[in-house]
């Protein structure tokens, strides 16, 4: 038994663009728990590798970099060696880089214990692609959030346009499909739902609808730790 097994944990897994990051932040804020954005770790690693001239297929070099990655999360900001990365880790380029570095077993092993150490009292909400299957396999509540590739691309397109960034919808659909295939078919920790996960399809749901569904599951699973979860 590890320290993480003694802390209530909610995992939220799923492919890119399903809203799991937003859901995790909202849920953690409502519960007053810690929030782990595991995807940000791989995005930061991809950026760090590019800045150091490390090829994204160089598994040994990436694993070494992951083992000494100076990343921290402070007040909603992601810092690398003390510098705020801002929106750099939220670009499509960073997302594709994250998917490429995540296929390397040495990279995932280097980041595994760092992630598990984030399970601190009073609790943790962790989002990613293998939170419920690999990182926190004994989590009390596991959610797998999915949506159609077309809808996910449309959501991403809207986000980019609202930020004043150029975006091409057909290209986004293709990129999301490629990333899904890579994440689902990688040899180590492939994207899949845990056998005991609660499945939620957000294709036709708003983030508020999804949040309400998950809050009900939190109440069911953690009745002793969580009392007034949905109180405003």
VEXBAVEX-622491 format. One record per residue: x, y, z of N, C-alpha, C in turn; residue in one letter. Coordinates in nm, 2 decimals, padded with zeros to 4 digits. Example, Ala and Ser with C-alpha at 12.3 -4.5 7.8 and 13.67 -1.06 7.14 Angstrom:
residues 2
    n_xx    n_yy    n_zz   ca_xx   ca_yy   ca_zz    c_xx    c_yy    c_zz  r
   01.32  -00.57   00.78   01.23  -00.45   00.78   01.32  -00.33   00.78  A
   01.28  -00.22   00.71   01.37  -00.11   00.71   01.29   00.00   00.79  S
end
This chain:
residues 232
    n_xx    n_yy    n_zz   ca_xx   ca_yy   ca_zz    c_xx    c_yy    c_zz  r
   00.08  -00.12   00.00   00.00   00.00   00.00   00.09   00.12   00.00  X
   00.05   00.22  -00.09   00.13   00.35  -00.09   00.05   00.46  -00.03  X
   00.12   00.57  -00.01   00.05   00.69   00.04  -00.07   00.73  -00.04  X
  -00.06   00.71  -00.17  -00.17   00.75  -00.26  -00.30   00.67  -00.23  X
  -00.28   00.54  -00.18  -00.39   00.46  -00.15  -00.47   00.51  -00.02  X
  -00.41   00.59   00.06  -00.47   00.64   00.18  -00.54   00.78   00.16  X
  -00.53   00.83   00.04  -00.59   00.96   00.00  -00.70   00.94  -00.10  X
  -00.82   01.00  -00.08  -00.93   00.98  -00.19  -00.88   01.04  -00.32  X
  -00.89   00.96  -00.42  -00.85   01.00  -00.56  -00.96   00.98  -00.66  X
  -00.98   01.09  -00.74  -01.07   01.08  -00.86  -00.98   01.09  -00.98  X
  -00.99   00.99  -01.07  -00.92   01.00  -01.20  -01.01   01.03  -01.31  X
  -00.97   01.11  -01.40  -01.05   01.15  -01.52  -00.96   01.13  -01.64  X
  -00.99   01.02  -01.72  -00.91   00.99  -01.84  -01.00   01.01  -01.96  X
  -00.93   01.01  -02.07  -01.00   01.03  -02.20  -00.91   01.09  -02.30  X
  -00.95   01.09  -02.43  -00.87   01.14  -02.54  -00.87   01.30  -02.53  X
  -00.79   01.35  -02.62  -00.77   01.50  -02.62  -00.90   01.57  -02.66  X
  -00.93   01.68  -02.60  -01.05   01.76  -02.64  -01.18   01.72  -02.58  X
  -01.18   01.63  -02.48  -01.31   01.59  -02.42  -01.36   01.68  -02.31  X
  -01.27   01.77  -02.26  -01.30   01.86  -02.15  -01.26   01.81  -02.02  X
  -01.18   01.70  -02.02  -01.14   01.64  -01.89  -01.05   01.74  -01.81  X
  -00.97   01.82  -01.87  -00.89   01.92  -01.79  -00.98   02.02  -01.72  X
  -01.07   02.07  -01.80  -01.17   02.17  -01.74  -01.25   02.11  -01.63  X
  -01.29   01.98  -01.65  -01.37   01.91  -01.55  -01.29   01.89  -01.42  X
  -01.16   01.85  -01.44  -01.07   01.83  -01.32  -01.05   01.95  -01.24  X
  -01.03   02.06  -01.31  -01.01   02.19  -01.24  -01.14   02.23  -01.16  X
  -01.25   02.22  -01.22  -01.38   02.26  -01.16  -01.41   02.17  -01.04  X
  -01.38   02.04  -01.06  -01.41   01.94  -00.95  -01.32   01.96  -00.83  X
  -01.19   01.98  -00.86  -01.09   02.00  -00.75  -01.12   02.13  -00.68  X
  -01.16   02.23  -00.75  -01.19   02.36  -00.68  -01.32   02.34  -00.59  X
  -01.42   02.27  -00.64  -01.54   02.25  -00.56  -01.51   02.17  -00.43  X
  -01.42   02.06  -00.45  -01.39   01.97  -00.34  -01.28   02.03  -00.24  X
  -01.20   02.13  -00.30  -01.09   02.18  -00.22  -00.98   02.08  -00.22  X
  -00.97   02.00  -00.32  -00.86   01.90  -00.34  -00.75   01.95  -00.43  X
  -00.64   01.87  -00.43  -00.53   01.90  -00.53  -00.58   01.86  -00.67  X
  -00.52   01.92  -00.77  -00.55   01.89  -00.91  -00.42   01.85  -00.98  X
  -00.42   01.74  -01.05  -00.30   01.70  -01.13  -00.34   01.70  -01.28  X
  -00.27   01.78  -01.36  -00.29   01.78  -01.50  -00.17   01.71  -01.56  X
  -00.19   01.57  -01.57  -00.07   01.49  -01.62  -00.03   01.52  -01.76  X
  -00.13   01.56  -01.84  -00.10   01.60  -01.98   00.00   01.71  -01.99  X
  -00.01   01.80  -01.89   00.08   01.92  -01.89   00.23   01.87  -01.88  X
   00.25   01.76  -01.80   00.38   01.71  -01.78   00.45   01.67  -01.91  X
   00.37   01.60  -01.99   00.42   01.56  -02.12   00.44   01.67  -02.22  X
   00.35   01.77  -02.21   00.36   01.89  -02.29   00.49   01.97  -02.26  X
   00.51   01.98  -02.13   00.63   02.05  -02.08   00.76   01.98  -02.12  X
   00.75   01.85  -02.11   00.87   01.77  -02.16   00.90   01.79  -02.30  X
   00.79   01.79  -02.38   00.81   01.81  -02.53   00.87   01.94  -02.56  X
   00.82   02.05  -02.49   00.88   02.18  -02.51   01.02   02.19  -02.46  X
   01.05   02.13  -02.34   01.19   02.13  -02.29   01.28   02.06  -02.38  X
   01.24   01.95  -02.44   01.32   01.87  -02.54   01.35   01.96  -02.66  X
   01.25   02.03  -02.71   01.27   02.11  -02.83   01.37   02.22  -02.80  X
   01.36   02.28  -02.68   01.45   02.39  -02.64   01.59   02.34  -02.63  X
   01.61   02.22  -02.59   01.74   02.16  -02.57   01.79   02.09  -02.70  X
   01.71   02.09  -02.80   01.76   02.02  -02.93   01.75   01.87  -02.92  X
   01.67   01.82  -02.83   01.66   01.67  -02.82   01.55   01.62  -02.91  X
   01.58   01.52  -02.99   01.49   01.46  -03.09   01.38   01.39  -03.01  X
   01.25   01.40  -03.05   01.14   01.34  -02.98   01.14   01.19  -02.99  X
   01.23   01.13  -03.07   01.24   00.99  -03.09   01.36   00.93  -03.01  X
   01.43   01.02  -02.94   01.55   00.98  -02.87   01.51   00.94  -02.73  X
   01.47   00.82  -02.71   01.41   00.77  -02.59   01.50   00.79  -02.47  X
   01.63   00.75  -02.47   01.72   00.76  -02.36   01.74   00.91  -02.31  X
   01.75   01.00  -02.41   01.77   01.14  -02.37   01.65   01.20  -02.31  X
   01.53   01.16  -02.37   01.40   01.21  -02.31   01.38   01.16  -02.17  X
   01.41   01.03  -02.15   01.39   00.97  -02.01   01.48   01.04  -01.91  X
   01.61   01.07  -01.95   01.70   01.15  -01.86   01.64   01.28  -01.83  X
   01.59   01.35  -01.94   01.54   01.48  -01.92   01.41   01.48  -01.82  X
   01.33   01.38  -01.84   01.21   01.36  -01.76   01.24   01.34  -01.62  X
   01.35   01.27  -01.59   01.40   01.24  -01.45   01.44   01.37  -01.38  X
   01.47   01.47  -01.45   01.52   01.60  -01.39   01.44   01.72  -01.44  X
   01.32   01.69  -01.47   01.23   01.80  -01.53   01.20   01.90  -01.42  X
   01.24   02.02  -01.43   01.21   02.13  -01.33   01.07   02.19  -01.35  X
   00.97   02.11  -01.34   00.83   02.16  -01.36   00.76   02.18  -01.23  X
   00.68   02.28  -01.22   00.60   02.31  -01.10   00.47   02.37  -01.14  X
   00.36   02.35  -01.06   00.23   02.41  -01.09   00.20   02.50  -00.97  X
   00.18   02.63  -01.01   00.16   02.73  -00.91   00.04   02.82  -00.95  X
  -00.06   02.82  -00.87  -00.18   02.90  -00.89  -00.23   02.90  -01.03  X
  -00.24   02.78  -01.09  -00.29   02.76  -01.23  -00.19   02.79  -01.33  X
  -00.07   02.83  -01.30   00.04   02.85  -01.39   00.13   02.73  -01.40  X
   00.19   02.70  -01.51   00.29   02.59  -01.53   00.42   02.65  -01.55  X
   00.52   02.62  -01.46   00.65   02.67  -01.46   00.75   02.57  -01.50  X
   00.85   02.61  -01.58   00.96   02.52  -01.62   01.09   02.59  -01.58  X
   01.16   02.53  -01.48   01.28   02.60  -01.43   01.25   02.74  -01.38  X
   01.13   02.76  -01.32   01.09   02.88  -01.27   01.03   02.98  -01.36  X
   01.03   02.95  -01.49   00.97   03.04  -01.59   00.83   03.00  -01.63  X
   00.74   03.09  -01.63   00.60   03.07  -01.67   00.59   03.03  -01.82  X
   00.53   02.92  -01.85   00.52   02.88  -01.99   00.40   02.94  -02.06  X
   00.31   03.00  -01.98   00.19   03.06  -02.04   00.11   02.97  -02.13  X
   00.07   03.02  -02.25  -00.01   02.94  -02.34   00.07   02.85  -02.43  X
   00.21   02.85  -02.41   00.29   02.77  -02.50   00.26   02.62  -02.49  X
   00.22   02.57  -02.38   00.19   02.43  -02.36   00.05   02.39  -02.41  X
  -00.03   02.49  -02.45  -00.16   02.46  -02.49  -00.18   02.46  -02.64  X
  -00.07   02.48  -02.71  -00.08   02.48  -02.86  -00.10   02.34  -02.91  X
  -00.14   02.33  -03.04  -00.15   02.19  -03.10  -00.01   02.13  -03.12  X
   00.09   02.21  -03.14   00.23   02.16  -03.15   00.27   02.10  -03.03  X
   00.24   02.16  -02.91   00.28   02.10  -02.78   00.20   01.98  -02.76  X
   00.08   01.97  -02.80   00.00   01.85  -02.78   00.05   01.73  -02.86  X
   00.09   01.76  -02.98   00.14   01.65  -03.06   00.28   01.61  -03.01  X
   00.36   01.70  -02.96   00.49   01.66  -02.90   00.46   01.58  -02.78  X
   00.36   01.61  -02.70   00.33   01.54  -02.58   00.30   01.39  -02.61  X
   00.22   01.38  -02.72   00.18   01.24  -02.76   00.30   01.16  -02.81  X
   00.39   01.23  -02.87   00.51   01.16  -02.92   00.61   01.11  -02.81  X
   00.63   01.20  -02.71   00.72   01.17  -02.60   00.66   01.06  -02.51  X
   00.53   01.06  -02.50   00.46   00.97  -02.41   00.47   00.83  -02.45  X
   00.51   00.80  -02.57   00.51   00.66  -02.61   00.64   00.59  -02.55  X
   00.73   00.66  -02.50   00.86   00.60  -02.45   00.84   00.55  -02.31  X
   00.86   00.42  -02.29   00.85   00.36  -02.15   00.94   00.43  -02.05  X
   01.06   00.46  -02.08   01.15   00.53  -01.99   01.10   00.66  -01.94  X
   01.03   00.73  -02.03   00.97   00.86  -02.00   00.86   00.85  -01.90  X
   00.77   00.75  -01.93   00.66   00.73  -01.84   00.70   00.68  -01.70  X
   00.81   00.60  -01.70   00.86   00.55  -01.57   00.92   00.66  -01.49  X
   00.98   00.75  -01.56   01.05   00.86  -01.49   00.94   00.96  -01.42  X
   00.83   00.97  -01.49   00.73   01.06  -01.44   00.62   01.00  -01.35  X
   00.63   00.86  -01.34   00.52   00.79  -01.26   00.52   00.83  -01.12  X
   00.64   00.82  -01.05   00.64   00.85  -00.90   00.61   00.99  -00.87  X
   00.66   01.08  -00.96   00.63   01.23  -00.94   00.48   01.25  -00.94  X
   00.41   01.18  -01.03   00.26   01.19  -01.03   00.20   01.14  -00.91  X
   00.24   01.02  -00.87   00.18   00.96  -00.75   00.20   01.04  -00.62  X
   00.31   01.11  -00.62   00.34   01.20  -00.50   00.24   01.31  -00.49  X
   00.17   01.34  -00.59   00.07   01.45  -00.59  -00.06   01.42  -00.51  X
  -00.07   01.29  -00.48  -00.19   01.25  -00.40  -00.17   01.28  -00.25  X
  -00.21   01.40  -00.22  -00.19   01.45  -00.08  -00.33   01.48  -00.02  X
  -00.34   01.48   00.11  -00.47   01.52   00.18  -00.50   01.66   00.14  X
  -00.63   01.69   00.13  -00.75   01.61   00.16  -00.79   01.51   00.04  X
  -00.73   01.53  -00.08  -00.77   01.44  -00.19  -00.71   01.50  -00.32  X
  -00.72   01.42  -00.42  -00.66   01.45  -00.55  -00.76   01.42  -00.67  X
  -00.77   01.52  -00.76  -00.84   01.49  -00.89  -00.73   01.49  -01.00  X
  -00.71   01.38  -01.07  -00.61   01.37  -01.16  -00.66   01.34  -01.30  X
  -00.62   01.42  -01.40  -00.67   01.39  -01.54  -00.56   01.36  -01.63  X
  -00.59   01.27  -01.73  -00.48   01.23  -01.82  -00.54   01.12  -01.91  X
  -00.45   01.02  -01.94  -00.48   00.91  -02.03  -00.46   00.78  -01.96  X
  -00.38   00.77  -01.86  -00.36   00.65  -01.79  -00.37   00.66  -01.64  X
  -00.44   00.76  -01.59  -00.45   00.79  -01.45  -00.52   00.67  -01.38  X
  -00.63   00.62  -01.43  -00.71   00.52  -01.37  -00.65   00.38  -01.40  X
  -00.57   00.36  -01.50  -00.53   00.23  -01.54  -00.38   00.20  -01.49  X
  -00.30   00.30  -01.48  -00.16   00.28  -01.44  -00.12   00.36  -01.32  X
  -00.14   00.49  -01.32  -00.09   00.58  -01.21  -00.16   00.56  -01.08  X
  -00.29   00.56  -01.09  -00.37   00.54  -00.97  -00.48   00.42  -00.99  X
  -00.43   00.30  -01.00  -00.52   00.19  -01.03  -00.62   00.16  -00.92  X
  -00.59   00.21  -00.80  -00.68   00.18  -00.69  -00.76   00.31  -00.65  X
  -00.77   00.40  -00.74  -00.85   00.52  -00.72  -00.99   00.49  -00.68  X
  -01.05   00.56  -00.59  -01.19   00.53  -00.55  -01.29   00.56  -00.66  X
  -01.27   00.66  -00.74  -01.36   00.68  -00.85  -01.28   00.71  -00.98  X
  -01.31   00.64  -01.08  -01.25   00.65  -01.21  -01.35   00.69  -01.32  X
  -01.32   00.80  -01.39  -01.41   00.85  -01.49  -01.34   00.84  -01.63  X
  -01.41   00.79  -01.73  -01.35   00.80  -01.86  -01.44   00.88  -01.95  X
  -01.39   01.00  -01.99  -01.47   01.10  -02.06  -01.43   01.09  -02.21  X
  -01.53   01.08  -02.29  -01.51   01.06  -02.44  -01.61   01.16  -02.51  X
  -01.58   01.17  -02.64  -01.66   01.25  -02.73  -01.62   01.22  -02.87  X
  -01.70   01.25  -02.97  -01.66   01.22  -03.11  -01.55   01.31  -03.15  X
  -01.46   01.26  -03.25  -01.35   01.34  -03.29  -01.40   01.47  -03.36  X
  -01.51   01.47  -03.43  -01.56   01.59  -03.49  -01.59   01.70  -03.39  X
  -01.66   01.66  -03.29  -01.70   01.75  -03.18  -01.58   01.81  -03.11  X
  -01.49   01.72  -03.08  -01.37   01.76  -03.01  -01.29   01.86  -03.10  X
  -01.28   01.84  -03.23  -01.21   01.93  -03.32  -01.28   02.07  -03.32  X
  -01.42   02.06  -03.32  -01.49   02.19  -03.32  -01.47   02.27  -03.20  X
  -01.46   02.20  -03.08  -01.44   02.27  -02.96  -01.30   02.34  -02.96  X
  -01.20   02.26  -03.01  -01.07   02.31  -03.01  -01.06   02.43  -03.11  X
  -01.12   02.42  -03.22  -01.13   02.53  -03.32  -01.18   02.66  -03.26  X
  -01.29   02.64  -03.18  -01.35   02.76  -03.12  -01.26   02.82  -03.02  X
  -01.19   02.74  -02.94  -01.09   02.79  -02.84  -00.98   02.87  -02.90  X
  -00.93   02.81  -03.01  -00.82   02.88  -03.08  -00.86   03.01  -03.14  X
  -00.98   03.01  -03.20  -01.03   03.13  -03.26  -01.06   03.24  -03.16  X
  -01.11   03.20  -03.04  -01.13   03.30  -02.94  -01.00   03.36  -02.88  X
  -00.89   03.29  -02.90  -00.76   03.34  -02.86  -00.70   03.42  -02.97  X
  -00.76   03.43  -03.08  -00.71   03.51  -03.19  -00.60   03.43  -03.27  X
  -00.61   03.30  -03.26  -00.51   03.21  -03.33  -00.57   03.15  -03.45  X
  -00.49   03.13  -03.55  -00.54   03.07  -03.68  -00.57   02.92  -03.65  X
  -00.67   02.87  -03.71  -00.71   02.73  -03.70  -00.78   02.68  -03.82  X
  -00.75   02.56  -03.86  -00.82   02.49  -03.97  -00.89   02.37  -03.92  X
  -01.02   02.37  -03.93  -01.11   02.27  -03.87  -01.08   02.13  -03.93  X
  -01.07   02.11  -04.07  -01.04   01.98  -04.12  -00.90   01.93  -04.07  X
  -00.81   02.02  -04.06  -00.67   01.98  -04.01  -00.68   01.94  -03.87  X
  -00.76   02.00  -03.79  -00.78   01.97  -03.65  -00.84   01.83  -03.63  X
  -00.94   01.80  -03.72  -01.00   01.67  -03.71  -00.90   01.56  -03.74  X
  -00.82   01.59  -03.84  -00.72   01.49  -03.88  -00.61   01.47  -03.77  X
  -00.57   01.58  -03.71  -00.47   01.57  -03.61  -00.52   01.50  -03.48  X
  -00.65   01.52  -03.45  -00.71   01.46  -03.33  -00.72   01.31  -03.36  X
  -00.76   01.27  -03.48  -00.77   01.13  -03.52  -00.63   01.06  -03.51  X
  -00.53   01.13  -03.56  -00.39   01.07  -03.56  -00.35   01.06  -03.41  X
  -00.37   01.16  -03.33  -00.33   01.15  -03.19  -00.40   01.04  -03.12  X
  -00.53   01.02  -03.14  -00.61   00.92  -03.08  -00.55   00.78  -03.11  X
  -00.52   00.76  -03.24  -00.46   00.63  -03.29  -00.33   00.61  -03.22  X
  -00.24   00.71  -03.21  -00.11   00.69  -03.14  -00.13   00.66  -03.00  X
  -00.22   00.73  -02.93  -00.24   00.71  -02.78  -00.30   00.58  -02.75  X
  -00.39   00.53  -02.84  -00.46   00.41  -02.81  -00.37   00.28  -02.85  X
  -00.28   00.30  -02.94  -00.20   00.19  -02.99  -00.06   00.18  -02.94  X
  -00.02   00.28  -02.85   00.12   00.27  -02.80   00.14   00.15  -02.71  X
   00.26   00.10  -02.71   00.29  -00.03  -02.64   00.27  -00.01  -02.48  X
   00.31   00.10  -02.43   00.30   00.12  -02.29   00.19   00.22  -02.25  X
   00.11   00.18  -02.15   00.00   00.26  -02.10  -00.09   00.32  -02.21  X
  -00.14   00.24  -02.29  -00.23   00.29  -02.40  -00.35   00.35  -02.34  X
  -00.41   00.45  -02.42  -00.54   00.51  -02.38  -00.65   00.41  -02.38  X
  -00.71   00.38  -02.27  -00.82   00.29  -02.26  -00.89   00.32  -02.13  X
  -01.02   00.28  -02.12  -01.09   00.30  -02.00  -01.06   00.18  -01.90  X
  -01.05   00.22  -01.77  -01.03   00.11  -01.67  -01.16   00.03  -01.67  X
  -01.14  -00.10  -01.63  -01.26  -00.19  -01.63  -01.37  -00.14  -01.54  X
  -01.33  -00.06  -01.43  -01.43  -00.01  -01.33  -01.46   00.13  -01.35  X
  -01.43   00.19  -01.47  -01.45   00.33  -01.49  -01.59   00.37  -01.52  X
  -01.64   00.48  -01.48  -01.77   00.54  -01.51  -01.75   00.60  -01.65  X
  -01.83   00.56  -01.75  -01.81   00.61  -01.88  -01.91   00.73  -01.90  X
  -01.85   00.83  -01.96  -01.93   00.95  -01.98  -01.90   01.00  -02.12  X
  -02.00   01.01  -02.21  -01.99   01.06  -02.34  -02.03   01.21  -02.35  X
  -01.94   01.30  -02.37  -01.97   01.44  -02.36  -02.01   01.50  -02.50  X
  -02.02   01.42  -02.60  -02.05   01.47  -02.73  -02.17   01.57  -02.74  X
  -02.28   01.53  -02.67  -02.40   01.62  -02.67  -02.42   01.68  -02.53  X
  -02.32   01.69  -02.45  -02.33   01.75  -02.32  -02.24   01.87  -02.30  X
  -02.29   01.96  -02.22  -02.21   02.08  -02.18  -02.12   02.04  -02.07  X
  -02.02   02.12  -02.04  -01.93   02.09  -01.93  -02.00   02.09  -01.80  X
  -02.10   02.18  -01.79  -02.18   02.18  -01.67  -02.26   02.05  -01.65  X
  -02.31   02.00  -01.76  -02.39   01.87  -01.76  -02.29   01.76  -01.71  X
  -02.17   01.76  -01.76  -02.07   01.65  -01.72  -02.04   01.67  -01.58  X
  -02.01   01.79  -01.54  -01.98   01.82  -01.40  -02.08   01.77  -01.30  X
  -02.21   01.79  -01.33  -02.32   01.75  -01.25  -02.32   01.59  -01.24  X
  -02.30   01.53  -01.35  -02.30   01.38  -01.35  -02.18   01.33  -01.26  X
  -02.07   01.39  -01.27  -01.95   01.34  -01.19  -01.97   01.37  -01.05  X
  -02.02   01.49  -01.02  -02.05   01.52  -00.88  -02.13   01.42  -00.81  X
  -02.24   01.37  -00.88  -02.32   01.26  -00.82  -02.24   01.14  -00.79  X
  -02.15   01.11  -00.88  -02.06   00.99  -00.86  -01.97   01.01  -00.74  X
  -01.92   01.13  -00.73  -01.83   01.16  -00.61  -01.91   01.14  -00.48  X
  -02.03   01.19  -00.48  -02.11   01.18  -00.36  -02.14   01.03  -00.33  X
  -02.16   00.95  -00.43  -02.18   00.81  -00.41  -02.06   00.73  -00.36  X
  -01.94   00.77  -00.41  -01.82   00.69  -00.38  -01.76   00.74  -00.25  X
  -01.76   00.87  -00.22  -01.70   00.93  -00.11  -01.80   00.99  -00.01  X
  -01.90   00.92   00.04  -02.00   00.98   00.13  -01.94   01.03   00.26  X
  -01.83   00.97   00.31  -01.78   01.01   00.44  -01.68   01.13   00.42  X
  -01.61   01.13   00.31  -01.51   01.24   00.29  -01.58   01.37   00.24  X
  -01.68   01.35   00.16  -01.75   01.46   00.09  -01.89   01.48   00.14  X
  -01.92   01.60   00.19  -02.06   01.62   00.25  -02.14   01.70   00.16  X
  -02.10   01.83   00.13  -02.18   01.92   00.05  -02.10   01.95  -00.08  X
  -02.08   01.85  -00.16  -02.00   01.87  -00.28  -02.06   01.97  -00.37  X
  -02.19   01.97  -00.39  -02.26   02.05  -00.49  -02.30   02.19  -00.43  X
  -02.27   02.22  -00.31  -02.31   02.34  -00.25  -02.23   02.46  -00.32  X
  -02.30   02.57  -00.35  -02.24   02.68  -00.41  -02.17   02.77  -00.30  X
end
